[in-house]
């Protein structure tokens, strides 16, 4: 970001001259480092661009009659710069500092205004309408029924994918173009092993929320990885969908919307492998010792690669947003929905399963069973348009649109399954017992008291909390 200007035109002129000297010094250093004709041309362009920016900023301060708002607005005009800019060199110095301090994953980021972009449009900027096979995600949130959650997240173009079907695991490495297949007792250990040695840098300015990592789904049958001796895959019902049991993708490039500050954080994580480390040994009277440092030239290569990814995201998000299908709402949003469609079991089959479950409980074979049914509906609607409609008719704390291998997930849920914060505090908050909303606050309160007085609902809630605690203990 360009340093702020003073409150009058004379001071702004002096500041611009100081900035020009700093820019010239930095460019001279770059010329010595690059030592190429192409680098010289890039530097010249960066110098010219810098002069125009300084002149425009000085003019803005003069016109604004020296107000503090002018200085803030001038700073906000900091442009998107390439690796030959002064800001990029400062970022490279910080990048090297984090690398030398022991971090092997360092984020590069840029902030832009969010007043011309929404999370939905941002997703469409990164993933084209017809690219339904591209792994990607959009996460949004509405809290308390009518308030937008502070953060939304968009990700596309993962670096790795871990796909598990039964105990067979396929790892797709998009950076190297490689594919590795193995048999694993617990496929969930694969992403754990891949990320075990990560040491992410804590960079000032990057929000302390999700900014990159594994995103995906784990199907119901993944419980067989944990309790394989009791419920193995060999005893599972026939699979008529042939979808992966687990799909996790590593997203190093993520876009974070901050609804409070009206900013978009565009983040690209750079992984530093062993090739960037040079180890030197020295001896002393107490014995040998070794120290490690990062190779500056290889750090520059890694930084430039990450910077290119970052600028690619910035260009995509700064381009003209794609047009979305126009829509209108003709239904009453408070009315009950229509029947969902075709179920995979009949009503009588479901009732018979309830009776069988009671017998199992009385016999002591089980103490809880969740009976479910799968509904199916044929439609020509685009899944992304279904998500756009769902976020209108059912805004929830956990709204998901995710494209994975072989399927697209559209979800809107009020329930958190499990959450682990930065202090490694685990939150498990199951929902048990529901009632329809009342006509007014008084009836809502009466229904709340009815739920709290219902012995069956309270027992179910306690049981779910207990089961959640047991599952957390297992993993």
Secondary structure as GFF3:
##gff-version 3
##sequence-region A 1 475
A	DSSP	alpha_helix	9	34	.	.	.	ID=ss1
A	DSSP	alpha_helix	37	63	.	.	.	ID=ss2
A	DSSP	alpha_helix	68	76	.	.	.	ID=ss3
A	DSSP	alpha_helix	86	100	.	.	.	ID=ss4
A	DSSP	beta_strand	105	113	.	.	.	ID=ss5
A	DSSP	alpha_helix	119	126	.	.	.	ID=ss6
A	DSSP	beta_strand	136	140	.	.	.	ID=ss7
A	DSSP	beta_strand	142	143	.	.	.	ID=ss8
A	DSSP	beta_strand	147	148	.	.	.	ID=ss9
A	DSSP	beta_strand	151	156	.	.	.	ID=ss10
A	DSSP	beta_strand	160	165	.	.	.	ID=ss11
A	DSSP	beta_strand	168	173	.	.	.	ID=ss12
A	DSSP	beta_strand	178	183	.	.	.	ID=ss13
A	DSSP	alpha_helix	188	195	.	.	.	ID=ss14
A	DSSP	beta_strand	213	218	.	.	.	ID=ss15
A	DSSP	three_ten_helix	220	222	.	.	.	ID=ss16
A	DSSP	alpha_helix	223	226	.	.	.	ID=ss17
A	DSSP	three_ten_helix	233	235	.	.	.	ID=ss18
A	DSSP	beta_strand	246	251	.	.	.	ID=ss19
A	DSSP	beta_strand	253	258	.	.	.	ID=ss20
A	DSSP	beta_strand	263	271	.	.	.	ID=ss21
A	DSSP	three_ten_helix	274	276	.	.	.	ID=ss22
A	DSSP	beta_strand	277	284	.	.	.	ID=ss23
A	DSSP	beta_strand	287	294	.	.	.	ID=ss24
A	DSSP	alpha_helix	296	318	.	.	.	ID=ss25
A	DSSP	beta_strand	342	343	.	.	.	ID=ss26
A	DSSP	alpha_helix	347	362	.	.	.	ID=ss27
A	DSSP	beta_strand	375	376	.	.	.	ID=ss28
A	DSSP	alpha_helix	383	393	.	.	.	ID=ss29
A	DSSP	beta_strand	398	404	.	.	.	ID=ss30
A	DSSP	beta_strand	407	413	.	.	.	ID=ss31
A	DSSP	beta_strand	416	420	.	.	.	ID=ss32
A	DSSP	beta_strand	426	429	.	.	.	ID=ss33
A	DSSP	alpha_helix	441	453	.	.	.	ID=ss34
A	DSSP	alpha_helix	455	474	.	.	.	ID=ss35
###
